Amino acid sequence: MARRLKDWLEVRIGLDDLIRTQLTEYRVPNTINLLSTLGFVVLAGYIIQVVSGIFLLIYYVPHPEHAFRSVQSIMSSVPYGWLFRQIHVVGSNLLIAALILHMLTVFLMGNYKRPREMTWISGAVLLLLALVFGLSGYLLPWSQLSYWATTVATSFPTAFPFFGDFVTKVLRGGENVSGITLGRFFALHIAILPPIFLSLMVFHIFLVRRIGISATPFGVEDEEKRPLAQYIKKTYPDGNPFYPYFFQKEMLMVMVYCTVMFFIITFMPTLFLPEAANTPADPFKTPAHIGPEWYFLAQYQMLRLIPNKFLGISLQIILVGLFLSWPFLDTYKEKNLRKRPVLRGIFLLLLAIWVVLMFWGR
Amino acid sequence: MRHLFILLMMLFTLPSIASGGWREEMEKAFMSAPWAGGQGESDVCIECHSSEMMKPAFLAVVDEWKTSWHFQNNISCHDCHGGDPKDSAIAMSPQRGFLGTPKYLQVPEFCGKCHIGILKNYLESGHGKALKASGKGPNCVTCHGAHNIQKANIDIINEQRCSKCHSYERAKIMKQALFLTEKKIGELESSFGRLKKQGVFTEEGERTLFSTQAEFRTLFHTVDVSLVKERSDDFTRKLSLIEKEIQDTFVELRFRKNFSTFMMLLFAGMSVVTLLLLKTPRD
């Protein structure tokens, strides 16, 4: 039966050719390591989010009067609803963590350098989209935690004179976070962002395959030869076949990702769902201590520390601009960060500041 | 490209420094916003009663209220005393329902606006009848206090308090009759606390417990020991149902933990197997 199905597909799509060119004969550099599998981990994480999200969508009611109850019903009445919600909640945080780690390793290995500028930009936009995914999904349970964290996060644009208030009003659909905000964030979370994210991810993978996977610079010479005047696909005739060698490494990391996810669900089930996540949203009752999600804490703390609000938000936009356009700003040939002490110093300083601000903002 | 970026950065940053405000403005607009932990709407009752112009006796009222059970449950001055807390000009206007301080005899009706069931039973009790007959019987404040009112518990019945008016013997029998049911209520409350810490939504269960408790305490205000003893079995049955639900939830939580542990071990095992199967071209 399997043989007949394979033959049927072979005639119609050239399955053998596809497997040969894309898996067994597609070679990756010998120097590639586990850090290069993080992109695949993000892809797997996204699939987990989509599947668990679809299950939640069956029972979730996007209305201020029913949203909280429907989520609690998923947690207590729907068979294994708790499992899908925990996977979705913990998975969303792990996905963002994996994306940040992926960007960091790409930066450390200098794999953003030309001709991979577009690969970097698409990856950076994917990270920003993942943050918007997180923000929009955070409001949906309509709990005290989600309501007030969203109030804080959507107030960031008010730092802008002239059009800041307008941006916040557009995000919220009014002066305050309300049922209209819930509707907007729900549409954003389940209908607008997923196809954009998926398309960008496909484009990102296409670029990785089209240009050729980048070799790690540790211990090898800079692979790019100047000038780059025409398209050259980077191939590794002496490299290892993608399947099974690299694919196994990717699968190993996905298993580790799932192990970490279930470790958190088992031993720290309230890490992302504290008591305020089990209290219905009350617009008239401001909690004493509120803050946004961990991945917005550094930005939040930065805004609180800088006395000039507009300067604070401007600095953040400049940092995002720097992050997106970094491949065009760093035009040195050398990929190995160990041979670039100044850049290494700045990177470590920024990383330390980010971590300190994040913990300070809690 | 780099020069263009630096130029854009300058264009962006310079006007921001020029047009922005300073720390005070920032704190007013951002840090003191209600969502940043600041106070929301002002309450003129609190403002005046905290100001220096207030008599010392009235000055302590706000601090006492802040330690109370009412404060913890968002019951503010105007909820009991009436008036308009948003406008100082009409805050104490009778047209706005301002009642002021009730006279000793009026206290039960004053508290009974909210505690309706308790008022009825109190008025039928020896305490209520004594107040009505002589104007000297105990009212709500005698046992519960006024602005620093705490969450009611069985320890309110004690020799020091009760023997101010009569011998403690009768009150002691009442306390014994209440003890087991009150103990069970306390245990269930702490169980709900533990469930909350484990991320369980307990509002519905807590509401049932609260209404059972309120009903029981309403009954106590009759100060009728035989009636309390007679009805205790009903309350014990109701509390047992709540206890069963709590126990079922703990069982469910244990199952969840075991299930996710199994999943974690499954993936950890698959990680180890994949690691062992990792191939290199030399294999």
Contacts between the chains, C-beta under 8 A, distances in Angstrom:
chain1	res1	chain2	res2	distance
A	72	B	201	4.5
A	75	B	200	8.0
A	75	B	201	6.8
A	76	B	200	7.7
A	76	B	201	6.9
A	82	B	256	6.0
A	83	B	256	7.6
A	83	B	259	7.2
A	83	B	260	7.3
A	86	B	260	7.6
A	148	B	35	5.7
A	151	B	35	4.5
A	152	B	35	5.6
A	152	B	36	7.3
A	155	B	30	7.9
A	155	B	33	7.3
A	155	B	35	6.9
A	158	B	29	7.9
A	159	B	30	7.8
A	161	B	19	5.9
A	161	B	20	8.0
A	240	B	280	7.7
A	240	B	281	5.4
A	244	B	279	5.7
A	245	B	279	5.7
A	245	B	280	6.9
A	245	B	281	6.9
A	248	B	274	6.2
A	248	B	277	6.5
A	248	B	278	5.3
A	248	B	279	6.3
A	249	B	278	6.8
A	251	B	274	5.5
A	252	B	271	6.1
A	252	B	274	4.4
A	252	B	275	5.8
A	252	B	278	6.8
A	255	B	267	5.3
A	255	B	268	7.8
A	255	B	270	4.7
A	255	B	271	3.9
A	255	B	274	5.7
A	256	B	267	8.0
A	256	B	271	5.3
A	258	B	263	7.9
A	258	B	267	4.1
A	259	B	264	5.9
A	259	B	267	4.2
A	259	B	268	4.7
A	259	B	271	5.8
A	262	B	260	5.4
A	262	B	261	7.8
A	262	B	263	4.6
A	262	B	264	3.5
A	262	B	267	6.0
A	263	B	264	5.4
A	265	B	260	4.5
A	265	B	263	7.8
A	265	B	264	7.7
A	266	B	257	6.0
A	266	B	260	4.2
A	266	B	261	5.0
A	266	B	264	5.4
A	269	B	198	7.0
A	269	B	199	5.6
A	269	B	256	7.8
A	269	B	257	8.0
A	270	B	197	7.2
A	270	B	198	6.7
A	270	B	199	4.4
A	273	B	199	5.0
A	274	B	199	7.7
A	275	B	196	5.7
A	275	B	197	7.2
A	275	B	199	7.8
A	277	B	199	7.4
A	278	B	196	6.8
A	278	B	199	6.2
A	278	B	200	7.0
A	278	B	201	4.6
A	278	B	202	7.8
A	280	B	203	7.6
A	285	B	74	7.1
A	286	B	34	4.6
A	286	B	35	6.1
A	286	B	37	7.3
A	286	B	40	6.1
A	288	B	37	6.1
A	289	B	37	6.6
A	290	B	35	6.4
A	290	B	36	7.8
A	290	B	37	7.1
A	303	B	30	7.2
A	304	B	30	7.1
A	304	B	31	6.6
A	306	B	26	8.0
A	307	B	22	5.6
A	307	B	23	3.9
A	307	B	26	5.1
A	308	B	16	7.1
A	308	B	17	6.8
A	308	B	20	3.6
A	308	B	21	6.6
A	308	B	22	6.9
A	308	B	26	6.9
A	309	B	20	6.1
A	309	B	21	7.1
A	309	B	25	7.9
A	309	B	26	5.4
A	309	B	29	6.8
A	309	B	30	6.1
A	310	B	16	4.5
A	310	B	19	6.3
A	310	B	20	4.0
A	311	B	13	7.4
A	311	B	16	4.8
A	311	B	17	5.9
A	311	B	20	5.4
A	314	B	12	5.6
A	314	B	13	5.8
A	314	B	16	4.2
A	315	B	13	7.7
A	317	B	12	7.2
A	318	B	9	5.5
A	318	B	12	6.4
A	318	B	13	7.0
A	321	B	5	7.2
A	321	B	8	7.5
A	321	B	9	7.6
A	322	B	5	7.9
A	325	B	1	7.6
A	325	B	5	6.1
A	328	B	1	4.4
A	328	B	2	7.2
A	328	B	5	7.5
A	329	B	1	7.2
A	329	B	2	5.4
A	329	B	5	6.3
A	331	B	2	7.6
